[in-house]
Structure formats: C-alpha cells, structure tokens
Amino acid sequence: MFPVWVAMVFAALIAGYTVIEVQRAERVQAQAVASQAMVSFLAYRQGAQNFLRANPGHSGLISVASLHGHFPAGYSGDPRWRGTVDGGRLFVFTFAVPPPQDLVEAMWRESRHSPTVGLNRGGTLFSYAGMNTGIALPTTIPNGAFVMAGN
C-alpha cells in the first residue's frame, strides 16, 4: 500500500510541476513574439524615417514599395505596419485593429512611456496610460490602431 501512495504523491508532484512549467513557457513565448513584433515595427519606422529624409516633401500614405531601399539591412518590411506623413510629421501604425496587446505593452516599455506612443481613439492619440495627448491623427489611421508619432 505504501508504494502506491508514494507513486501517487510523485505523480501529483510531476503533474503540478508540468502545469507550472507549461504556463511559464507560454509566457516566455508570448514575450518573444512581442519582442519580435516590436523589433519589426521599429525597423519599419526606421525605413519610413529614412524615406522621409530622402523625400522631405512627401505627404500622405507611404507605399510599401517606396520603402524598399530605405529599410535597415536585412529587413524587408512587414504587412502589419503602415506609415503616413501629415503636416511633416511621420505616423507609423498597425494596420490591423485591435493591435496585439503584447506589442502595445512592449512598445510602451521600450519607449520609456513616451506620450507619442499609444492608440488612436476617435482621431486623437491617447498614450498607453490613457492620457489624451492632444495629437490629432490623420484619418488614414484606423480607429483603435497602435500609433507611434514623430520623426
């Protein structure tokens, strides 16, 4: 009888450990995906900034085709991101709405809580903390999109 109890306790410990490790692994995977998306978003933004430096008079949406040659080495673009210029100011944003929550949180941390990083709410940029920044956004940016404003 004692060996059965020992085996049951051992099986329960293994099951508990497995559940904890699976949850931890899922968190690590989600963080890695968010980190990859953040790096991709920032590389896209760098390409848009380079394009804007080469084409200072540009206004409106920046086509993906026009960004090739302006992206950092090794980066070829990402269909999730878009860029537009309004009044000389660059706005890079997520095309899909709602944006991935992990990306929004990672960008908020990486930007050191910058008020120029947030969400489009009714045509105005709201910081991730919910503060109305007063920055009016172009109508080409979908409501609810994640936005990074500034050149």
N, C-alpha and C positions, 0 to 999 in steps of 0.2 A: 504494500500500500504506500509506503514511504517513497519508493522510486516514482510512483505515479504522481504524487504531489510535487516532487522535485521537478519532474518533467513539465508539469502544468505551470509551475512558477517560472521555470526557464522559458517556456513558450510565451507566457504573458509578458515577460521582460523583453523578449525578442520582438514581439508584436508592438509593444509600446515604443521601443527604440526605432523600429521601422517607420511608424507613423510620424514620429518627430523628425526623422531624417528626410522623409519624403516632403514634409512641409518646408523644411529648411532648403532643400534642393529646389523646390518650386519658387521660393523667394529669391534665391540666387539666380535662377534662370530668368525671372521677371526683371531683376535688376540688370542683368547682362543685356537683355533685349532693349530695355530702356536706354542703357548706355550706348548701344549701337545706334539706336534711332537718334539720340542726341548728337552723336558724332556726325551722323549723316546730315542732320538738319544744319549743324554748324558749317559743314563742308559746303552744303548748298548755299548757305548765306555768304560764305567766303567767295564762292563763284559769282553770286549776284553782286557783291561789293566790287569785285574785280571788273565785272561787266559794266557797272555804273561808272567806275573810274575811266574806263575806255570809251564810254558813251555818256558823257555828263548831261547831255540834253534829253536823254530818254525820259519818257513819261508813259505810265500805264503798265500793263502786264509785261513781264519779261518772258519771252518764249523759251522753252527748254532748249530748243535747237540753238538759240543765240547764246546760251550759256556755255556750250561746249567750247573748249579752248580757254575758258575762264575759271573752270573748276580747279581745285588743288590736284596735284599729280596723284593718279591712281583712283580718282573719284569720277564716276560717270553720270551722276545725277540720281534722283530718286523721285518716282512719280507721286509720292505723298506730299511733296513740298511745292510751293509756288512763291513767286516773288512779284511785287508790283512797286512802282515808283509813283508817288503822289506829292506834288509840291516840292520835288527834290529830295524827298525822304523815302528811304527804302523800307518796305514791309515784307518780311518773309513769313509765310503762314502755312498751316496744314490745310490741305485740300479736303480731306475727309473730316466730317463733323459727326460726333464729337471726337476730339483728338484723344490719342491714347493717354490715359491718366498718368501712367508711369513716365511718359515723355514729358508731360507738363511739370510734374514734380521734379524730375531730373534737371530740366532746363531752369526751373526756378532756383534750385540749389546752385547750379553751375553759374548762373548769372549773378549770384550773391544778392538775390532778392531784388533785382532791378525792377523799377516800375515800368520799364519799356518792354517787359516780358509778361504776357498774360493772355487773356481771352477776349474775343470780340463779343460784346454784349450790346446789341442794338446799334452798331456803328461806332461804339466807343471802346477804347482799350481799358479793360479792367485788369489790374495786377492779379497775380495768383492769390494774393491775400484778400482780394475782393475790393481793393481801393479803386475808385474811379480816377483814372489818370488824367482825364480831360483830353486825351489824344483822340481826335476824330480819325476814323479809319475809312479807307476807300470802300466804295460799295462792292468792289470785286472780291472783297474778303468775306467769306461766308460767316453768317452769324453763328457763334459758338466755336469758331476756329481758334486754334492756338496761334498767337502772333508775336513776332519779335520785331520791334520798330527801331529805326535808326540806321545810320550808315556806318 
